[in-house]
Amino acid sequence: MVTNPLLDPYDHGVGTHQVLYSRLFETNPSSSIIRSRLQCSQNRQMFRPGIDRINRIISQLESRDRVTYLDITSALLEPDESLSKEVMPDFLNLSEDGYRRWTKAILPSISAQLAST
């Protein structure tokens, strides 16, 4: 996973996901993954093209069995498509309301995966 775009090149981030998925499935063949889109904080907009590129590639990994890619961006945005301080006070970490929205957005996928096991 890319934790710092300045120190961790984008291609390495994608490769890390591919290796992580392969290792997880080797050691836990019955496991499944729900992967949400990497978000670009307001203060890192200069990295958006690279992060968008990673998201496009990672979303293609969903074609692998047992990988679900979720883009929950809309659940975190306001009706005018802005990101409010109520959801992400420091524009990096989610607030309690942000985690509530995040949970509501991913819960159907978690429930579906649990029901299918």
Sequence and secondary structure as in RCSB ss.txt:
>XXXX:A:sequence
MVTNPLLDPYDHGVGTHQVLYSRLFETNPSSSIIRSRLQCSQNRQMFRPGIDRINRIISQLESRDRVTYLDITSA
LLEPDESLSKEVMPDFLNLSEDGYRRWTKAILPSISAQLAST
>XXXX:A:secstr
  S TTTS HHHHHHHHHHHHHHHHHH TT  EEEE     GGGGGGHHHHHHHHHHHHHGGGSTTEEEE  HHH
HS TTS   TTT TTSSS  HHHHHHHHHHHHHHHHHHHHT 
